[in-house]
Amino acid sequence: MRAVIQRVTNASVNINSELKSAIGHGYMILLGIEAADTQEDAEWLVKKIAQLRVFADEAGLMNKDLKDVDGEVLVVSQFTLHASYKKGNRPSFIKAARPEQAIPLYEYFIKQMGAAIGKHVATGTFGADMKVALVNDGPVTILMDTQNKE
C-alpha cells in the first residue's frame, strides 16, 4: 500500500462538476493499493499516518499529530501510485490491485482511519474521474509504502 500524505489548509474532490467532499486543515491522502496488500498493511499505515507529527507546536516545530490539531482527512484512491515505468514510456499498472480486492481494502483503510482519529473521513469515489484540489501547507508531502516498513 502506498500513500502520499499532504498536509493541507484545505482540499476537495469534485466528480462531474459536483462537490463530493471537502476538508479544512489536515491531510489529503492519495492511496494506492497493490495486489500484495492486506488488512495488516492498512492497519500499519493508518497508525503511522494518525501518529505522524508534522503540525507545528507553539515553538513552530513539527511536534503535533492530526488529533492534536483537530485535523481532518480526505482519502482518494489512486492506483497510478503503483505505476511501473522501467520499460518504455507507457506506464504499466500490473501491480495495482483489481477492484474486487482494492475496494474492500480502501473501505477498510477509511474505517480504520476514522476510528484512529475519532472523526469522519472524507473520500473520493473509487474508480471515478475525480478533480482534486488542495492547498499544500508548507509544503509538507510524505510518501509511505507498506513494503518499506523498516
LINWO-V488554 format. One record per backbone hydrogen bond with DSSP energy under -1.0 kcal/mol. NH is the residue of the N-H (numbers start at 1). CO is the residue of the C=O. E is the energy in kcal/mol with one decimal. If there is no record, write none. Layout:
# LINWO-V488554
nh: <NH/NH>
co: <CO/CO>
e: <E/E>
This chain:
# LINWO-V488554
nh: <2/3/4/5/6/7/8/9/11/12/13/14/15/18/20/21/23/26/27/28/29/30/31/32/35/37/42/43/44/45/46/47/48/49/50/51/52/54/55/57/60/63/63/64/69/70/71/72/74/75/76/78/81/82/83/84/92/96/97/101/102/103/105/106/107/108/109/110/111/112/113/114/115/116/117/118/119/122/124/128/131/133/135/137/142/144/146/148>
co: <32/144/30/142/28/140/26/135/23/133/21/131/18/15/13/13/11/8/72/6/74/4/76/2/95/34/38/39/40/41/42/43/44/45/46/47/49/52/64/61/57/55/61/55/65/67/66/25/27/122/29/31/78/79/80/92/84/93/33/98/98/99/101/102/103/104/105/106/107/108/109/110/111/112/113/114/114/73/75/125/14/12/10/7/5/3/1/145>
e: <-2.7/-2.8/-2.3/-3.3/-2.4/-2.3/-2.9/-2.3/-1.7/-2.7/-2.5/-2.5/-2.8/-1.4/-3.2/-1.4/-2.8/-2.2/-2.6/-2.4/-3.5/-2.3/-2.8/-3.3/-2.3/-2.1/-1.6/-2.6/-2.4/-2.5/-2.7/-2.2/-2.3/-2.6/-3.0/-1.7/-1.1/-1.1/-2.3/-2.4/-1.8/-1.4/-1.7/-2.7/-1.2/-1.2/-2.8/-2.4/-2.4/-2.5/-2.9/-3.1/-1.7/-2.1/-1.5/-3.1/-2.5/-1.2/-2.7/-1.7/-3.0/-2.5/-1.4/-3.0/-2.7/-2.2/-2.7/-2.1/-2.3/-2.7/-2.5/-2.5/-2.0/-2.3/-2.2/-1.5/-1.2/-2.3/-1.6/-2.2/-2.7/-2.5/-2.4/-3.6/-2.7/-2.7/-2.6/-2.1>
